[in-house]
Amino acid sequence: MTRRQLMLLFVAALAVAWPLLPEFTATVFSYIGLYALVAAGLVMLTGVGGMTSFGQAAFVAIGAYATAWVCTSPTAAAALSALPPPLWPWVGLALGLALTFVLAWALGGITVKLSGHYLPLCTIAWGLGLYYLFGNLQALGGQTGITGLPALSVFGISLASPRVLGPVIWTVLLLTLWALHNLLDSREGRAIRALKSGRLMAESMGVDTARQRARVFVLAALLAALSGWLYAHMQRFVNPTPFGLNVGIEYLFMAVVGGAGHLWGAVLGAMLITLLKEQLQDWLPRLLGASGNFEQIVFGLLMVLVLQRFAEGLWPTVARWSGRWLRPEREGRRGVPPCALPARAMQPAGALLLEARAVTKRFGGLVANSAVDLTLRAGEVHALIGPNGAGKSTFFNMVSGVDDPTEGEVRLLDTPMQGRPSREFAARGLGRTFQHVRLLGERSVLENVALGAHLRGRRGWWAAMLRLDRAEEAALLVEARRQIERCGLGAFADRPAASLALGQQRVVEIARALAGNPVALLLDEPAAGLRHLEKQALAGLLAQLRGEGLGILVVEHDMEFVMNLADRVTVLEFGTVIAEGTPDAVQRNPRVLDAYLGGAEPAAPPTSATAAAAVLEPAA
Ligand SMILES: Nc1ncnc2c1ncn2[C@@H]1O[C@H](COP(=O)(O)OP(=O)(O)OP(=O)(O)O)[C@@H](O)[C@H]1O
């Protein structure tokens, strides 16, 4: 049996057992479905997207209060008099989702840009703010709330009882999980996962991180509002209590305890926490012989223990344990023939790809780059070398859109790039790797490399959720596999990237850059951590890419590697270009020798790349 079949069995068992469940158990399971819907949004937001929110209960409140107001207020009744009352809850749903959408865009636009602890603090602030707003608005019943909500009805069938509404809630939840699973299994899903590793890498792959973060934020908020709508019509009244900050924290607990990186973790977390609280509420007063909110204390302690023991949540442990006796999943998408991906025309040999004109970068009083001129042409390897702190990384950042020069200009394919983000550099044909490897360690090498092809796909969230993107997704994965094999890592394609040696991870970054079909490659210390044979293989690959017409700018400390491979070398010292030319010319340049050897005169100039490497070993 596969995991998917086991899930289906669980759902089928729930469906069969549902009519037999006692009324109370059916109600509890209905609540679990509602909570899991909010927690699933939090999995996307926190576990996958890396944005912690304590404020989801406020969005649940918007969904609940919107429908409560529409269904009970005389003003709304007058406005909706043309509609039969059974349709009013649907208007309430539309209003709740619309309000949530607008508010989440506005809040998300401001808050998701914040990093570190500022974002969670903001979610607490709006969670508290909205809670007190609902409690103080007399039009919404103040602390008493709104009573007398009608039950939902569909095609004349009343959903008043949890026994009938429960299956509806679970159907909504399962459809949501299916759509979210599809989303995560797509180019957009990879882009969402990339958010967690910070702006730099994702933007360099062409992902608009601010927009993507805001969209995930809105998605999680809409799921919370949907849950609130169902909740209101199940309870038939609303008041502020179930939407307080403590409930927002509990939703986050559900996602984290279940396994914030896994959609089914939301269901597991919601189920565990709801059932645990139920049982504790029952048993503790009996055990202690006194009444009180003891369950909150024990619950808190248990949460600490669970999180200490299972930092990733419980789902990964359950999945690992069940994996021993479950068959691996068959990949459904293999049946879909891949479509053609857009391919960029290579520039003719010698064409100017990238140009830095008198680029200067100042950090306060420190001049990291001073009037640096550099060109990269199609069909060449251009090495940028220099001692530590010479300004190579600073320059790299400016020619890849991470930072803007203080003075001077960067042009890519003859387009001025001043002020443009790095995703535009990627869109115009610049691929790059990073000095400190930036891969999604838990994801497979294949997925990491497919992220590099992000801009070659077009299908968006809706297509992904409804699985209308399969031909394009198949093409992206075929392309990713091709690049992995080209870089000699075919045997590792399905392994988690973090399980590879550091040197191999650097090569994965090159494959990822190649998946974007670049005309220019910027490689930041690609040979660092590679063994001798791996370096030779890398040099062979780069020579082949050069032969295919790519321009490659490489920052590297390994002089033997550089001098054997590069066509031109530029040497930086204290942010200034002190030499530029062929490897031979540069190796003989007295200023370069001076920079590397600190003023010592060599007895005789080095005659081979190996000898040069010995002399030009940078003073660390
Ligand atoms: N964001 C920053 N703010 C202030 N100073 C910076 C910043 N980034 C770099 N610098 C300074 O600019 C100078 C050049 O640093 P850079 O990292 O570009 O050198 P590098 O040649 O890449 O060094 P390495 O080979 O060690 O990576 C250093 O003195 C560094 O401290």
The ligand as a MOL file (V3000), in Angstrom:
LIG
                    3D

  0  0  0     0  0            999 V3000
M  V30 BEGIN CTAB
M  V30 COUNTS 31 33 0 0 0
M  V30 BEGIN ATOM
M  V30 1 N 27.5890 45.4620 3.2700 0
M  V30 2 C 28.7950 45.9360 3.5960 0
M  V30 3 N 28.9060 46.9510 4.4600 0
M  V30 4 C 30.1310 47.4370 4.7940 0
M  V30 5 N 31.2760 46.9790 4.2950 0
M  V30 6 C 31.2300 45.9740 3.4220 0
M  V30 7 C 29.9980 45.3920 3.0210 0
M  V30 8 N 30.2520 44.3990 2.1420 0
M  V30 9 C 31.5860 44.3650 2.0020 0
M  V30 10 N 32.1640 45.2960 2.7600 0
M  V30 11 C 33.5990 45.5830 2.8340 0
M  V30 12 O 34.0390 45.7960 1.5140 0
M  V30 13 C 35.3430 45.2400 1.3460 0
M  V30 14 C 35.3300 44.2570 0.1890 0
M  V30 15 O 34.6420 43.0980 0.6130 0
M  V30 16 P 34.2850 41.9010 -0.3710 0
M  V30 17 O 33.4890 40.9200 0.4280 0
M  V30 18 O 33.6850 42.4490 -1.5920 0
M  V30 19 O 35.7320 41.3020 -0.6680 0
M  V30 20 P 36.0980 39.9460 -1.3990 0
M  V30 21 O 37.1850 40.2490 -2.3440 0
M  V30 22 O 34.9020 39.3080 -1.9340 0
M  V30 23 O 36.6690 39.0820 -0.1860 0
M  V30 24 P 36.6500 37.4610 -0.0380 0
M  V30 25 O 37.6090 36.9420 -1.0260 0
M  V30 26 O 37.1260 37.2740 1.3760 0
M  V30 27 O 35.2620 37.0250 -0.2510 0
M  V30 28 C 35.7170 44.5930 2.6760 0
M  V30 29 O 36.5190 45.5290 3.3810 0
M  V30 30 C 34.3960 44.3980 3.3640 0
M  V30 31 O 34.5460 44.4510 4.7670 0
M  V30 END ATOM
M  V30 BEGIN BOND
M  V30 1 1 1 2
M  V30 2 1 2 3
M  V30 3 2 2 7
M  V30 4 2 3 4
M  V30 5 1 4 5
M  V30 6 2 5 6
M  V30 7 1 6 7
M  V30 8 1 6 10
M  V30 9 1 7 8
M  V30 10 2 8 9
M  V30 11 1 9 10
M  V30 12 1 10 11
M  V30 13 1 11 12
M  V30 14 1 11 30
M  V30 15 1 12 13
M  V30 16 1 13 14
M  V30 17 1 13 28
M  V30 18 1 14 15
M  V30 19 1 15 16
M  V30 20 2 16 17
M  V30 21 1 16 18
M  V30 22 1 16 19
M  V30 23 1 19 20
M  V30 24 2 20 21
M  V30 25 1 20 22
M  V30 26 1 20 23
M  V30 27 1 23 24
M  V30 28 2 24 25
M  V30 29 1 24 26
M  V30 30 1 24 27
M  V30 31 1 28 29
M  V30 32 1 28 30
M  V30 33 1 30 31
M  V30 END BOND
M  V30 END CTAB
M  END
